[in-house]
């Protein structure tokens, strides 16, 4: 239930996802947060960006938007983050 911990985890995940996207030459448009509660029920919420990105900050901000859609009345056991709707980045 500690939102500070959950936001910290999402920040770290956004960092690694952004690094992986850039390394592989992709950008993504949809950021999805997964929350699994102590009773093993699992829920996801997504936030779509106006354009594709591989920016850590934009991925994290989108994750925080998706996070607002959850109800945290139970203890959380797992947090996940993914980026989808990928497109090959054009090298400039």
C-alpha positions in Angstrom: 0.0 0.0 0.0 3.0 2.3 0.4 2.7 4.6 -2.7 6.2 5.9 -2.3 7.6 2.4 -2.7 5.4 1.7 -5.7 6.4 4.9 -7.4 10.0 4.1 -6.7 9.7 0.7 -8.3 7.9 2.2 -11.3 10.7 4.8 -11.7 13.4 2.1 -11.7 11.3 0.0 -14.2 10.9 3.1 -16.5 14.7 3.6 -16.4 15.3 0.0 -17.5 12.6 0.0 -20.1 13.8 3.2 -21.7 17.3 1.9 -21.8 16.1 -1.3 -23.5 14.0 0.5 -26.0 16.8 2.8 -27.0 19.3 -0.1 -27.2 16.9 -2.2 -29.4 15.9 0.9 -31.5 12.3 1.1 -30.6 9.8 3.7 -29.2 6.5 2.8 -27.6 3.2 4.6 -27.2 1.2 2.7 -24.5 2.4 2.3 -21.0 0.7 -0.4 -18.8 1.0 -0.8 -15.1 0.2 -4.2 -13.5 -0.7 -4.6 -9.9 -1.1 -8.0 -8.2 -2.6 -7.9 -4.8 -1.8 -10.1 -1.8 -4.9 -12.3 -2.7 -3.3 -12.8 -6.2 -6.0 -10.8 -8.0 -4.2 -9.0 -10.8 -5.2 -5.8 -12.5 -3.8 -3.7 -15.3 -4.3 -0.1 -16.4 -2.8 1.7 -19.4 -2.1 5.2 -20.4 -1.4 6.0 -24.1 0.9 8.8 -25.0 0.2 11.2 -27.9 3.4 9.9 -29.7 5.9 7.1 -29.3 8.8 7.6 -26.9 11.8 6.0 -25.4 12.1 8.7 -22.8 12.4 7.5 -19.2 10.6 10.5 -17.9 7.7 10.2 -20.3 7.4 6.5 -19.6 7.4 7.2 -15.8 4.9 10.0 -16.1 2.5 7.8 -18.1 3.0 5.0 -15.5 1.9 7.5 -12.8 -1.2 8.4 -14.9 -2.1 4.7 -15.1 -1.4 4.2 -11.4 -4.1 6.8 -10.6 -6.7 4.3 -12.0 -6.1 1.7 -9.3 -7.8 1.3 -6.0 -5.4 0.4 -3.2 -7.6 -1.1 -0.6 -5.5 -4.3 -0.4 -1.8 -5.1 0.1 0.2 -5.2 -3.1 2.6 -8.1 -3.8 3.7 -7.4 -7.3 4.2 -4.3 -9.5 4.9 -4.5 -13.2 5.4 -2.1 -16.1 5.4 -2.5 -19.8 5.5 -0.4 -23.0 3.6 -1.5 -26.0 2.5 -0.3 -29.4 6.2 -0.3 -30.4 7.6 1.2 -33.6 11.2 1.1 -34.9 12.8 4.4 -34.0 14.1 6.4 -37.0 17.7 7.4 -36.7 18.3 11.1 -37.3 
